[in-house]
Amino acid sequence: MKGLILCGGHSTRMQQDKSNIAYHGMPQWQYLYTLLQALVPDVYLSCRADQQPAFTDNIPVITDSIDGGGPAVGLLSAHALFPESAFLVLACDLPLISLQSLSLLVHSRQPEKDATAFISPFNQLPEPLIAIWEPSGLALLKQSFGSGKNCPRKALLQGNIKVIENPFAAEQFNANTPEEMQEAKEKLH
């Protein structure tokens, strides 16, 4: 299993690159990279080609190799490079996520399923961007994407997935706007 941090969005609502916001005294991508390194040996940043120069030279990067937008492009670009690998996937807009949640996810993994994901406390659906995607789940996403559907959650819902409740569900908070960024910073201090 490899780690994948999705940084390729345009952060339009946030009005700045979400992966570079310093919630923990360092850019968010670096905080998430450190967390994932504690759980998996190989961690990659997923980004657009124009973003790659922003990351330090010694960080492994997978640039989007598929046309389109959204997190499915990052997932499928990683899958294209490593088709036999599972990926522990994190979106870069999760400022409250910690090792306790990620450890629970890893320990709950069922590799025979298409994915292992937390249930969202906000809509009771699987969280596709805090999940472990198995190669079979990524193949489902590829098939869905090929038919014009680029929603990772919908691909998960079509698969055989393990869904778990996170006792630390507040850590699944997404910060996508300046107001949510401020809310996250207040919760952290």
Buried (B, 14 or more C-beta within 10 A) or exposed (E): BBBBBBBBBEBEBBEEBBBBBEBBEEBBBBBBBEBBEEBBEBBBBBBBEEBBEBBEEEBEBBBBEBEEEBBBBBBBBBBEEBEEBBBBBBBBBBBBBEEEBBEBBBEBBBEEBBBBBBBBBEEEBBBBBBBBBBBBBBBBBBEBBEEEBBBBBBBBEBBBBBBBEBEBBEBBBBBBBEEBBEBBBEBEE
